[in-house]
Amino acid sequence: MRWIDVASEMEAGHSNGLEVEVAGIALLLRRIDGGIFALSATCPHHAAWLSQGRFGDGRVFCPRHGGVFDLATGRRIAGPFCPDLPVYPVRIVGGRVEVAL
């Protein structure tokens, strides 16, 4: 596991999250209840960009097919059958967001 600097803490706090690409992996960074979480930026059902979906109650709603995922765990809560989203460990160091890959 390697920690990689991906964004400032302020950038990651954007209301629609922040999409970043790290080592060929598209990630969505999103602040929830004071913490920042990193998960796959695309829905595994049909690769819709989750940052274009709705957010609420610690969840993201896929803009294409209405799938609902928990932002902290990546677990699929509702919608079409598809795998859970991959999630990645996050830490804040000196105001910078680092993700472990």
N, C-alpha and C positions, 0 to 999 in steps of 0.2 A: 504494500500500500504506500502510495506517495501523495503528499499534500501539495496541491497546486493552487497558486494565487489566481483567482478568477475575476474579482471585482471589488470595488469599495463597498463597505457596509451600507453607505447611503444609496448607491446604485441598486443594490439588491433589495432595498426596501420599497421600490416602486410598486404602486398599487396593482399593476397587471403582472408583476414579477419581472424578471430579467432573464432573457435568453442569452446563453453564452455557449460557445463551442470549445471543448477542452479535449485534446487528444482524440479528435474525431467523434466525440460524444456531445450531442446537443442536450444541454441542461437548462432547466427552468429553476431559477432561484426565487424564493418567495418568503416574505416575512410573515410569521404567524405567532401571535401572542408574545412578541419580543424576540423570538428565535428565528433563525434563517434556515430554511430547508432547501435541499437540492434533489431534484428528481428528473427523470426523463422529460424532455420538452415536448415530446410527441406522444399522442395516443397510440397504443399498440394495435388498435382495431383497424384504423385506416390512416395512420400517420398525420392526423390533424395537429396543428400547432396549438398546444394547450394555453399559451399566453393569450390567444384570441378568444378563449372561452370565458365563462363567468366564474367568479370566485365568491365564496361565502361559507361561513361556518367551518373554516379549515379544510375546505374542499375545492376542487376545480371541476368544472362541468365542460366536457368536450364540446367544442362548437359544431362538430360535424354530426355526431350520432347520439349526443346526450349522455355519454358515459360519465360517471361521477367517480372521482378518485380522492382518497384522503391525501392531503398534501404532506403530512408528516411521515406516513408509512408507505405511501404509494398504493395502498390496497384499493382494489376496485370495489365500490360500494353499490353501484347500480348501473344499468345500461346494458349494452350488448356484451356477450361473453367475450372476454379477452383477458390476457394476463395482467397481473398487477404491474404498476410502473416500477422500474428500478429506482432506488433511492441511494444517496451517497452521503457519507459523513461530512459534516461541515464544522469548521471552527473559525473564530474571529481572532486575528492576530494584528494588533496595531491598527484597527479600523479597516482591515482588509479581510475579505471572505476567502477562505481556503477550503477546497473540496478534496477529499481523498479518493483517489482512483486506484 
